[in-house]
Amino acid sequence: MNYYDKDSEGALAALAQEENWLAPPTEITRVVLRPWQQAVFWGLRLYIMVMLAVMGWGFYHSMNR
């Protein structure tokens, strides 16, 4: 089938049916993380907070010089 056939009125509908574009999307559910994965994400949050504090401290001291 020619994917772009402007002469045929049903070409787009046929393509949508063939490629299954009209089907509803699959439902997205929340993933339950394992304890070690939760620990890694909490560690990343802690790391970000420490880095923000270090950067703030550095900016504060550089402004006071």
Backbone as a chain_set.jsonl record, in Angstrom:
{"seq": "MNYYDKDSEGALAALAQEENWLAPPTEITRVVLRPWQQAVFWGLRLYIMVMLAVMGWGFYHSMNR", "coords": {"N": [[0.835, -1.177, 0.0], [0.496, 2.196, -0.797], [1.681, 4.685, 1.269], [1.072, 7.37, 1.213], [-1.469, 8.415, -0.361], [-3.103, 10.542, -2.048], [-5.255, 10.488, -3.751], [-7.023, 8.566, -2.978], [-9.75, 8.359, -0.857], [-10.118, 6.817, 1.421], [-7.624, 6.129, 2.239], [-6.131, 7.139, 4.421], [-7.725, 6.335, 6.571], [-7.608, 3.584, 6.208], [-4.893, 3.185, 6.62], [-4.666, 4.014, 9.296], [-6.196, 2.033, 10.511], [-4.729, -0.228, 9.8], [-2.258, 0.231, 11.044], [-3.023, 0.305, 13.651], [-3.695, 2.674, 15.008], [-5.971, 3.68, 16.1], [-6.602, 2.377, 18.389], [-7.116, 2.423, 21.928], [-4.725, 3.926, 24.176], [-2.382, 2.064, 26.193], [-2.873, 1.528, 29.692], [-1.228, 3.454, 32.134], [0.506, 2.623, 34.957], [1.534, 3.003, 38.389], [4.824, 2.207, 39.39], [5.98, -0.135, 41.691], [8.598, 0.289, 43.78], [11.571, -1.484, 44.703], [13.047, -1.997, 47.973], [15.863, -1.354, 47.927], [16.004, 0.239, 45.678], [14.441, 2.395, 46.435], [16.075, 3.356, 48.465], [18.296, 4.188, 46.972], [17.169, 6.315, 45.496], [16.467, 8.043, 47.621], [19.014, 8.543, 48.542], [20.002, 9.965, 46.34], [18.389, 12.237, 46.494], [19.275, 13.294, 48.939], [21.955, 13.784, 48.253], [21.61, 15.799, 46.314], [20.526, 17.837, 47.912], [22.701, 18.322, 49.645], [24.625, 19.186, 47.791], [23.38, 21.523, 46.861], [23.466, 23.014, 49.215], [26.256, 23.275, 49.566], [26.893, 24.728, 47.255], [25.406, 27.059, 47.774], [26.695, 27.956, 50.087], [29.231, 28.454, 49.013], [28.64, 30.52, 47.138], [27.694, 32.437, 48.921], [29.999, 33.014, 50.429], [31.662, 33.946, 48.432], [30.44, 36.321, 47.706], [30.877, 37.91, 49.9], [33.49, 38.739, 49.888]], "CA": [[0.0, 0.0, 0.0], [1.183, 3.478, -0.819], [1.322, 5.323, 2.528], [0.505, 8.69, 0.955], [-2.259, 8.307, -1.584], [-4.074, 11.63, -1.936], [-6.399, 10.228, -4.62], [-7.944, 7.65, -2.327], [-10.31, 8.987, 0.342], [-10.023, 5.924, 2.566], [-6.242, 5.711, 2.459], [-5.725, 7.453, 5.789], [-8.485, 5.468, 7.47], [-7.045, 2.236, 6.069], [-3.58, 3.201, 7.273], [-4.895, 4.06, 10.738], [-6.664, 0.705, 10.915], [-3.621, -1.173, 9.608], [-1.205, 0.506, 12.03], [-3.655, 0.228, 14.965], [-3.628, 3.998, 15.62], [-7.247, 4.018, 16.727], [-6.737, 1.634, 19.642], [-6.801, 3.277, 23.082], [-3.384, 3.653, 24.71], [-2.334, 1.192, 27.365], [-2.941, 2.264, 30.945], [0.049, 3.628, 32.824], [0.344, 2.424, 36.392], [2.69, 3.331, 39.201], [5.732, 1.093, 39.624], [6.365, -0.307, 43.092], [10.052, 0.147, 43.831], [12.145, -2.354, 45.741], [13.672, -1.175, 49.026], [17.167, -0.824, 47.542], [15.769, 1.311, 44.714], [13.994, 3.548, 47.214], [17.26, 3.871, 49.158], [19.102, 4.909, 45.982], [16.517, 7.592, 45.203], [16.615, 8.913, 48.789], [20.409, 8.971, 48.526], [20.13, 11.024, 45.336], [17.771, 13.451, 47.048], [20.198, 13.811, 49.943], [23.106, 14.308, 47.518], [21.212, 17.072, 45.706], [20.406, 18.834, 48.977], [24.056, 18.663, 50.11], [25.277, 19.977, 46.745], [22.785, 22.856, 46.883], [23.994, 23.702, 50.398], [27.656, 23.614, 49.282], [26.887, 25.825, 46.289], [24.94, 28.257, 48.472], [27.78, 28.395, 50.97], [30.266, 29.025, 48.153], [28.168, 31.811, 46.63], [27.633, 33.374, 50.035], [31.355, 33.444, 50.777], [32.262, 34.711, 47.325], [29.835, 37.653, 47.697], [31.361, 38.669, 51.046], [34.926, 39.049, 49.759]], "C": [[0.879, 1.239, 0.0], [0.744, 4.26, 0.414], [0.787, 6.736, 2.337], [-0.175, 8.637, -0.397], [-3.37, 9.341, -1.506], [-5.299, 11.414, -2.804], [-7.435, 9.337, -3.957], [-8.434, 8.261, -1.016], [-10.151, 8.112, 1.576], [-8.611, 5.506, 2.905], [-5.801, 5.97, 3.899], [-6.446, 6.571, 6.798], [-7.952, 4.044, 7.416], [-5.694, 2.15, 6.762], [-3.733, 3.2, 8.791], [-5.357, 2.711, 11.257], [-5.525, -0.311, 10.847], [-2.55, -1.017, 10.685], [-1.722, 0.501, 13.467], [-3.544, 1.55, 15.73], [-4.881, 4.318, 16.412], [-7.481, 3.286, 18.045], [-6.417, 2.566, 20.817], [-5.415, 2.931, 23.636], [-3.459, 2.75, 25.942], [-2.301, 2.042, 28.63], [-1.574, 2.302, 31.605], [-0.212, 3.518, 34.319], [1.641, 2.773, 37.11], [3.517, 2.067, 39.454], [6.071, 1.048, 41.102], [7.864, -0.603, 43.122], [10.455, -0.816, 44.937], [12.829, -1.47, 46.78], [15.035, -0.595, 48.629], [17.018, 0.302, 46.522], [15.289, 2.572, 45.429], [15.175, 4.186, 47.944], [18.144, 4.665, 48.2], [18.479, 6.268, 45.684], [16.591, 8.548, 46.39], [18.056, 9.408, 48.899], [20.651, 10.072, 47.513], [19.518, 12.336, 45.819], [18.691, 14.106, 48.071], [21.418, 14.442, 49.277], [22.78, 15.673, 46.905], [21.113, 18.162, 46.763], [21.78, 19.265, 49.481], [24.758, 19.528, 49.074], [24.692, 21.386, 46.674], [23.298, 23.665, 48.071], [25.443, 24.132, 50.161], [27.73, 24.779, 48.299], [26.429, 27.127, 46.941], [26.004, 28.824, 49.371], [28.895, 29.055, 50.156], [29.865, 30.389, 47.594], [28.129, 32.857, 47.739], [29.018, 33.912, 50.374], [32.014, 34.217, 49.653], [31.69, 36.119, 47.245], [30.403, 38.535, 48.821], [32.845, 38.985, 50.961], [35.151, 40.381, 49.162]], "O": [[1.88, 1.31, 0.713], [-0.453, 4.482, 0.596], [0.107, 7.254, 3.223], [0.461, 8.793, -1.44], [-4.446, 9.07, -0.972], [-6.304, 12.098, -2.612], [-8.604, 9.355, -4.34], [-7.629, 8.637, -0.165], [-10.058, 8.639, 2.684], [-8.402, 4.636, 3.751], [-5.17, 5.116, 4.522], [-5.845, 6.112, 7.769], [-7.852, 3.371, 8.442], [-5.39, 1.153, 7.417], [-3.024, 2.478, 9.492], [-4.945, 2.292, 12.339], [-5.38, -1.152, 11.734], [-2.003, -2.004, 11.177], [-0.941, 0.673, 14.403], [-3.328, 1.557, 16.942], [-4.841, 5.155, 17.314], [-8.461, 3.557, 18.739], [-5.531, 3.413, 20.702], [-4.986, 1.779, 23.57], [-4.477, 2.694, 26.631], [-1.759, 3.148, 28.63], [-0.855, 1.303, 31.631], [-1.048, 4.232, 34.872], [2.709, 2.829, 36.499], [2.967, 0.994, 39.702], [6.409, 2.07, 41.699], [8.332, -1.6, 42.571], [9.78, -0.945, 45.958], [13.154, -0.318, 46.495], [15.329, 0.551, 48.967], [17.83, 1.228, 46.508], [15.683, 3.683, 45.073], [15.267, 5.411, 48.032], [18.683, 5.706, 48.576], [19.19, 7.271, 45.625], [16.762, 9.751, 46.192], [18.298, 10.547, 49.299], [21.409, 11.007, 47.774], [20.066, 13.412, 45.58], [18.864, 15.325, 48.071], [21.866, 15.512, 49.689], [23.592, 16.595, 46.974], [21.564, 19.286, 46.541], [22.003, 20.452, 49.721], [25.419, 20.504, 49.432], [25.429, 22.346, 46.45], [23.539, 24.865, 47.948], [25.816, 25.248, 50.524], [28.523, 25.703, 48.478], [27.006, 28.184, 46.684], [26.201, 30.038, 49.419], [29.437, 30.085, 50.555], [30.677, 31.314, 47.582], [28.486, 34.016, 47.526], [29.193, 35.113, 50.582], [32.857, 35.075, 49.916], [32.369, 37.029, 46.77], [30.41, 39.76, 48.706], [33.402, 39.479, 51.942], [36.298, 40.792, 48.985]]}, "num_chains": 1, "name": "protein.A"}
